[in-house]
């Protein structure tokens, strides 16, 4: 046989094995499916959250409450307060729940809620859950807590078998549940870009993410509950007890000395939340709600993760909203790869007179260098078409001081505003992965006041001490830098040689659709 024939035969064999692996996994997922359950309906004055919201809902009939959670400490406190005041249910859906101080403290809060009789449903994407089975099994052993993993690996070890499964299921494994939702008593929902971990709440030592959530109250929360139920009851959501050997030992409420190795971070976070009285602090948080008519919580369907059903549903809805821009579009996305279609769409908006401004990470600030490499190939053409580009500096912004003196910063907000009256906050990155592979969710609001707050955040983050503004210097991409002679840089600012080399190599690879 010739080399070509051997190669074709080998590829055919690999494809056959991959198909068999996908079929076998499908049968496995069906066999491990669990009984369906659904959101518990809200009741009148049954829980502290019910009672705190009642006068506000009465005063604002047919409206939804919403407030931005831009500050990391405030976003953490909001989750703690809603968990402590929950009396009926907590439905939590996350792409990533880290085992650091913030993750353990919030885990402690959901255990305490379950001890009070609150039903807790925890849905975590499996891609970052490796090595956490013992924790999830301990949680699942609580009679009021159920844990499911989304699109999990059948092999739970970290060895060769797991690696082989991931390789054979590559096309399915790359599809992840990127949603982030925290729903308390069916009354309050926190939707946005934050996962659970120190870096998302300004509590990391090395580098913190600048992120954004929206706390929502009112009828719109039922939309989040329906979305959660759809994912929870999908074949891709597998009970942890079906994946690993169940254990009888429950995870106890975690005292501070047992909170983890990063004890200083834990103590500071603990002081932050325990100085607040749970009831009065919740009332204070709810008093900050802005009551508006048009709030819609939207999501991709879970079927997107298995390449079934309608594709790109959320992306198409967001792109339609952006296409309606008449005067101003502001996009914040940590990972920005517009693609040729997106480039044409943004260019068309500029051509008809709209001001289009993009804020993303600089190469030095990004946590995913490969994505930046793909984005870099579009910068010059975007600038030539009149799109304004800003890249976040890697140094911490003065307005976002970390609890622990972190000096690093990375953008993680996923948001946009259209014409000063429509806004979106969620998990959706403007890249092919969010558009075609991952499931995403977010909130669309139509309100001049709330969008003005979003625009204020955008204005602060695009000032010279927070971001580099990009331009063209004799056809070359350049970065404004007032501290240097001439005020401009002609290479990626602050980034080291290794990062620049990696980004350059990625631009040569045909992998943009996976980024």
C-alpha positions in Angstrom: 0.0 0.0 0.0 1.2 3.5 -0.7 1.6 6.0 2.0 -1.5 7.9 0.9 -3.6 4.7 1.1 -2.3 4.0 4.6 -3.0 7.5 5.7 -6.6 7.3 4.3 -7.2 4.0 6.0 -5.9 5.3 9.3 -8.1 8.4 9.1 -11.1 6.2 8.2 -10.4 4.0 11.2 -10.1 7.0 13.5 -13.4 8.4 12.2 -15.1 5.0 12.7 -13.8 4.8 16.3 -14.9 8.4 16.9 -18.4 7.6 15.6 -18.6 4.5 17.8 -17.4 6.5 20.8 -20.1 9.2 20.2 -22.8 6.5 19.8 -21.6 4.8 23.0 -21.6 8.0 24.9 -25.1 8.8 23.7 -26.3 5.5 25.0 -24.5 6.2 28.3 -26.0 9.6 28.6 -29.5 8.2 28.1 -29.0 5.5 30.7 -27.8 8.0 33.3 -30.6 10.5 32.8 -32.4 11.5 36.0 -36.1 12.3 36.7 -37.1 15.8 35.6 -37.6 18.5 38.1 -38.8 22.1 37.7 -38.5 25.5 39.4 -40.5 25.8 42.5 -43.2 28.5 42.0 -42.9 31.7 44.0 -45.4 32.1 46.9 -46.7 35.1 48.7 -44.6 36.1 51.8 -43.2 32.6 52.2 -39.5 33.5 52.4 -37.5 36.5 53.4 -36.9 37.3 49.7 -40.7 37.1 49.1 -41.4 39.5 52.0 -38.6 41.9 51.0 -39.7 42.1 47.4 -43.5 42.3 48.1 -43.8 46.1 48.6 -41.5 46.8 45.7 -43.5 44.6 43.3 -46.7 46.2 44.5 -45.4 49.6 43.9 -44.1 48.8 40.4 -46.7 46.5 38.8 -45.8 44.9 35.5 -42.2 46.2 35.8 -38.9 44.4 36.4 -36.2 45.5 38.8 -32.6 45.6 37.6 -29.3 46.9 39.0 -25.8 46.6 37.7 -23.2 44.6 39.7 -20.0 46.1 38.4 -17.9 46.0 41.6 -16.6 42.5 42.4 -17.1 42.8 46.1 -20.7 43.9 45.6 -21.3 41.1 43.2 -20.0 38.6 45.7 -22.1 40.1 48.5 -25.2 39.9 46.3 -24.8 36.2 45.9 -24.2 35.7 49.6 -27.2 37.8 50.6 -29.6 36.0 48.2 -28.4 32.6 49.4 -28.8 33.6 53.1 -32.3 35.0 52.5 -33.5 32.1 50.3 -36.2 30.0 51.9 -37.4 27.9 48.9 -34.9 27.2 46.2 -31.4 28.0 44.8 -30.9 27.1 41.1 -27.3 27.7 40.1 -25.8 27.3 36.7 -22.1 27.9 36.0 -19.4 27.2 33.5 -16.7 27.3 36.2 -16.8 27.1 40.0 -13.3 27.3 41.4 -12.1 25.7 44.6 -10.5 28.9 45.9 -11.7 31.1 48.8 -14.6 32.7 47.0 -15.8 29.3 45.6 -15.6 27.6 49.0 -17.3 30.5 50.8 -20.2 30.4 48.4 -20.3 26.7 48.7 -20.6 27.1 52.4 -23.6 29.4 51.8 -25.5 26.9 49.7 -24.8 24.2 52.3 -26.2 26.5 55.0 -29.3 27.2 52.8 -29.8 23.4 52.2 -29.6 22.9 56.0 -32.5 25.3 56.4 -34.5 23.2 54.0 -33.8 25.1 50.7 -33.8 22.9 47.6 -30.5 23.5 45.8 -29.9 22.4 42.2 -26.3 22.9 41.0 -25.5 22.5 37.3 -21.8 22.8 36.4 -20.1 22.4 33.0 -17.7 19.5 33.2 -14.8 20.9 31.3 -13.4 22.6 34.4 -14.8 20.2 36.9 -11.9 17.7 36.7 -10.7 16.6 40.1 -13.8 17.9 41.9 -15.9 14.8 41.9 -15.4 14.2 45.7 -16.7 17.7 46.5 -19.7 17.4 44.2 -20.5 13.9 45.5 -20.3 15.2 49.1 -22.7 18.1 48.2 -25.0 15.7 46.4 -25.2 13.5 49.5 -27.1 16.3 51.2 -30.9 15.5 50.9 -31.6 19.0 49.7 -28.8 19.3 47.2 -28.6 17.8 43.7 -25.5 18.2 41.5 -25.4 17.6 37.7 -22.6 18.0 35.3 -23.2 19.2 31.7 -21.7 17.3 28.9 -19.4 15.3 31.2 -16.6 12.9 30.4 -17.6 9.3 31.1 -14.1 8.5 32.5 -13.6 10.5 35.6 -9.9 9.8 36.1 -7.2 12.2 34.9 -5.4 9.5 33.0 -5.0 8.0 29.6 -8.6 6.8 29.3 -10.1 10.2 30.0 -7.7 11.7 27.5 -8.6 9.1 24.8 -12.3 9.8 25.4 -11.8 13.5 25.0 -9.8 13.0 21.8 -12.4 10.6 20.3 -15.3 12.9 21.3 -13.5 16.0 20.2 -16.3 17.5 18.2 -18.8 17.1 21.1 -16.3 17.9 23.9 -15.6 21.4 22.4 -19.2 22.4 22.9 -19.7 23.7 26.4 -22.3 25.3 28.6 -21.0 28.8 29.1 -24.1 30.1 30.9 -23.9 31.8 34.3 -27.1 32.1 36.4 -27.8 32.4 40.1 -31.6 32.2 40.8 -32.9 32.5 44.4 -36.5 31.5 45.3 -37.6 32.1 41.7 -37.7 35.8 42.7 -34.1 37.1 42.1 -31.6 36.2 39.4 -28.0 37.3 38.9 -27.1 37.0 35.2 -23.9 38.1 33.6 -20.3 37.3 32.8 -18.9 36.1 36.2 -18.0 32.5 37.0 -17.3 31.7 40.7 -13.8 32.3 41.9 -11.5 34.9 43.5 -10.6 36.6 40.3 -14.2 37.4 39.4 -14.8 39.2 42.7 -11.6 41.4 43.0 -10.2 38.9 45.5 -7.2 37.5 43.6 -3.6 38.4 44.4 -2.1 38.2 41.0 -4.8 39.4 38.5 -8.5 40.2 38.6 -11.1 40.2 36.0 -13.2 43.3 35.3 -16.7 41.9 34.9 -20.4 42.8 34.9 -23.6 41.1 36.2 -27.2 42.3 36.4 -29.4 41.5 39.4 -33.0 41.1 38.1 -36.3 41.0 40.0 -39.8 40.6 38.7 -41.5 38.6 36.0 -38.3 38.3 33.9 -36.9 36.0 36.5 -39.4 33.3 35.4 -37.6 33.4 32.0 -34.3 32.5 33.8 -36.1 29.7 35.6 -37.5 28.2 32.4 -34.0 28.4 30.8 -32.5 26.6 33.8 -35.1 23.9 33.7 -34.4 23.3 30.1 -30.7 22.7 30.7 -31.3 20.8 34.0 -33.7 18.3 32.3 -31.7 17.9 29.1 -29.9 14.6 28.3 -26.6 16.5 28.5 -27.1 17.2 32.3 -25.9 14.0 34.0 -26.2 13.5 37.8 -22.8 13.3 39.5 -23.9 10.2 41.3 -24.2 8.4 37.9 -20.7 9.3 37.0 -18.8 8.4 40.2 -19.4 6.1 43.1 -21.9 7.8 45.5 -20.6 8.5 49.0 -22.6 8.8 52.2 -20.4 11.5 53.8 -22.0 15.0 53.5 -19.8 18.0 53.1 -20.3 20.0 56.4 -20.6 23.7 56.6 -17.0 25.0 56.1 -15.5 26.9 59.1 -13.0 29.6 58.2 -9.9 27.6 59.2 -10.9 24.9 56.7 -11.7 27.3 53.9 -8.6 26.5 51.8 -5.0 27.2 51.5 -5.5 30.9 50.5 -6.7 31.7 54.0 -6.0 35.5 53.9 -8.3 35.9 50.9 -11.0 33.8 52.7 -10.8 35.9 55.9 -11.1 39.2 53.9 -14.1 38.0 51.9 -15.6 36.6 55.1 -15.2 40.0 56.9 -16.8 41.7 53.9 -20.0 39.7 54.0 -20.3 39.1 57.7 -20.3 42.8 58.5 -23.7 43.0 56.8 -26.9 42.0 58.5 -28.5 39.6 56.0 -32.0 41.1 56.2 -31.2 44.8 56.2 -28.5 44.4 53.6 -30.9 42.6 51.3 -33.4 45.4 51.6 -30.6 47.9 50.9 -29.6 46.0 47.8 -33.2 45.8 46.6 -33.7 49.5 47.1 -31.0 50.1 44.4 -33.2 48.3 41.8 -34.2 50.4 38.8 -37.7 49.5 37.7 -38.2 49.2 34.0 -40.6 47.7 31.6 -38.4 45.9 29.0 -36.2 43.2 30.5 -35.7 39.9 28.6 -33.5 37.0 29.7 -32.4 35.0 26.7 -30.3 31.9 26.1 -29.2 29.4 23.5 -31.1 26.0 23.9 -29.2 23.1 25.5 -29.4 21.3 22.1 -26.8 23.6 20.8 -24.2 21.7 22.8 -24.9 18.5 20.8 -25.2 20.3 17.5 -28.9 19.7 17.3 -31.8 22.0 16.5 -31.5 25.7 15.7 -27.9 26.9 15.6 -26.7 30.3 16.6 -30.1 31.3 18.0 -28.8 33.7 20.6 -26.1 35.1 18.3 -28.7 35.8 15.6 -30.9 37.6 18.1 -28.0 39.8 19.3 -26.8 40.5 15.8 -30.3 41.7 14.8 -30.2 44.1 17.7 -26.8 45.4 16.7 -27.9 45.8 13.1 -30.6 48.3 14.2 -27.9 50.7 15.4 -28.4 54.2 14.1 -26.0 56.5 16.0 -23.8 54.6 18.5 -22.7 51.0 19.2 -20.3 50.2 22.2 -19.1 46.6 22.5 -17.1 45.2 25.4 -15.8 41.7 24.8 -12.7 40.1 26.3 -12.4 37.9 23.3 -13.3 39.6 20.0 -13.1 37.8 16.7 -15.6 39.4 14.3 -15.1 37.2 11.3 -15.5 38.4 7.8 -19.3 38.7 8.2 -18.9 40.7 11.4 -16.3 42.9 9.8 -18.7 43.7 7.0 -21.6 44.4 9.4 -19.6 46.8 11.6 -18.2 48.5 8.5 -21.7 49.0 7.2 -22.8 50.7 10.5 -19.9 53.1 10.3 -20.7 53.8 6.6 -24.2 54.9 7.5 -22.9 57.3 10.2 -22.9 55.3 13.4 -20.0 55.6 15.8 -18.8 52.0 16.6 -16.4 51.5 19.5 -14.9 48.2 20.6 -13.2 47.5 23.9 -11.3 44.2 24.3 -8.1 42.9 26.0 -4.6 43.9 25.0 -2.2 41.0 24.3 -0.6 41.7 27.7 -4.0 41.6 29.5 -5.7 38.7 27.9 -5.9 35.3 29.6 -6.3 33.5 26.2 -3.4 34.4 23.9 -4.7 32.2 21.1 -7.9 34.2 20.8 -5.9 37.5 20.7 -3.9 36.1 17.8 -7.0 35.6 15.7 -8.4 39.0 16.7 -5.2 40.7 15.7 -5.7 39.8 12.0 -8.8 42.0 11.9 -7.5 45.1 13.7 -6.1 46.9 10.7 -9.2 46.4 8.6 -11.5 47.5 11.4 -9.5 50.7 11.9 -9.4 51.4 8.1 -13.2 51.2 8.1 -13.5 53.7 10.9 -14.2 51.4 13.9 -12.7 52.8 17.1 -10.6 50.2 18.9 -9.5 50.2 22.6 -7.5 47.5 24.4 -7.4 47.2 28.2 -4.1 47.8 29.9 -2.8 44.9 32.0 -2.3 47.1 35.0 -5.1 47.4 37.5 -7.4 50.3 37.0 -7.4 52.9 39.8 -11.2 52.6 40.1 -11.1 48.9 40.6 -8.7 48.4 43.5 -8.4 44.7 44.5 -9.1 43.6 48.1 -5.6 42.2 48.2 -3.5 44.7 46.3 -3.5 42.8 42.9 -1.7 44.8 40.2 -3.0 42.8 37.3 -6.2 43.3 35.2 -8.0 41.4 32.5 -11.3 42.2 30.9 -14.1 39.6 31.3 -17.2 41.8 30.7 -19.5 40.8 27.8 -21.8 43.6 27.1 -22.9 46.1 24.5 -25.2 49.2 24.2 -27.1 50.4 21.1 -28.1 54.1 20.6 -28.1 54.9 24.3 -31.3 53.0 25.1 -30.7 49.2 24.5 -28.2 47.1 26.4 -27.0 43.5 26.8 -25.1 41.9 29.6 -24.3 38.2 29.6 -21.9 35.4 28.9 -21.6 35.9 25.1 -18.2 36.7 23.6 -18.0 38.1 20.1 -16.1 35.2 18.8 -17.0 32.0 16.8 -17.0 29.8 19.9 -19.8 31.8 21.5 -21.7 32.1 18.2 -21.5 28.4 17.1 -20.2 26.1 19.8 -21.0 27.1 23.4 -24.4 27.8 24.9 -24.7 31.3 26.1 -27.2 33.5 27.9 -27.7 37.1 29.0 -30.2 39.9 29.6 -31.5 42.5 27.1 -32.8 45.7 28.6 -34.4 48.8 27.1 -33.9 51.7 29.5 -32.1 55.0 29.0 -31.1 55.2 32.7 -29.6 51.7 33.0 -27.9 52.0 29.7 -26.4 55.3 30.8 -24.8 53.5 33.7 -23.4 51.0 31.3 -22.0 53.8 29.1 -20.4 55.4 32.1 -18.5 52.2 32.9 -17.5 52.0 29.2 -16.3 55.6 29.3 -14.1 54.9 32.4 -12.6 51.8 30.9 -11.7 53.5 27.7 -9.8 56.4 29.3 -6.0 56.5 28.6 -5.1 55.3 32.1 -7.2 52.2 31.6 -6.9 51.3 27.9 -4.7 51.9 24.9 -6.5 53.5 21.9 -5.4 51.9 18.6 -4.8 53.8 15.4 -2.9 53.6 12.1 0.6 55.1 11.5 1.5 54.9 7.8 -0.6 51.8 7.4 0.7 50.1 10.6 -1.4 49.4 13.7 -0.2 51.6 16.6 -1.1 52.1 20.2 -1.4 55.6 21.8 1.0 55.9 24.8 1.2 59.4 26.2 4.2 58.5 28.5 6.5 57.7 25.5 8.2 60.2 23.2 6.0 60.6 20.1 3.1 59.2 22.1 2.8 56.0 20.1 3.9 52.4 20.1 4.3 50.2 17.0 4.3 46.9 18.7 2.0 45.1 21.3 2.5 47.2 24.5 3.8 45.5 27.6 3.5 42.0 26.1 6.6 39.8 26.3 8.3 38.0 23.4 6.6 34.7 24.2 3.1 36.2 24.0 3.8 38.0 20.8 5.3 34.9 19.2 2.3 32.7 20.3 -0.2 35.2 18.9 1.7 35.5 15.6 1.7 31.7 15.2 -2.0 31.4 15.9 -2.7 33.8 13.1 -1.2 31.2 10.7 -3.3 28.3 11.9 -6.8 27.4 10.5 -8.4 27.2 13.9 -10.4 30.4 14.1 -13.8 28.6 14.1 -12.7 26.9 17.4 -11.7 30.1 19.2 
